[in-house]
Amino acid sequence: MSRLQTPIRKNDNVVVITGRDRGKRGRVLRVLPDKNRLVVEGVNFVKRHTKPNPSQNVKGGIVEREASMHASNVQLVCPECGAPTRVGRRVLGDGRKVRICRKCEGVVDK
């Protein structure tokens, strides 16, 4: 399986554009590039039934946590204009490759 290159990275702010959490905004906690999936803070909660494990101090019960979602279901939020946008790439004068906002042409990378 080929490794897909997603323009979204860890700690980016994104907005969910489809699914039951459509419209929610959150920060990317993890990127899983092999599966083209992301874990977004406060979005796509699932219930997990855990077994108690006294040796590791794990309590049993039902735990809610964020599950991964496909990268195509989110859009990056531009830090300059604050709008959900597609991501472009540009080479600056000093040779750095940066991600840019397609709406305001602002640089997304710090």
Steps between C-alpha positions, in 0.01 A plus 500: 500500500636839403544764765268795437624848576239699689550877529374492859750464783495454875376805699321651196152638560241330279123507446296184431318535168296178497360237733318519832748756640472737201587858593710419805848643525793340675874451516668202332642273771645223279556440129496143366652545151496130407121492531444869402318559830509759779402518867336837575450636851135497612368336181381147409461356850454125534424289806754233584430222749817438700583211726649582840873433532621554859867449411493807269253702714234489225143525621237307311187647348391700200751763387429772244787613281572648159519259208683563175319643200589517134707803398256585219229576757682806638626830362785708634406830668725783382665674799494838318146522358337241730313330215503132403715474191681273262877489533754600237877492497750772418878534506606824669796713398723344766432150361249383764196302389191622683128425499276789392131580535317487166259775606724774640838376368632521858774271630362221722838384635667703770 
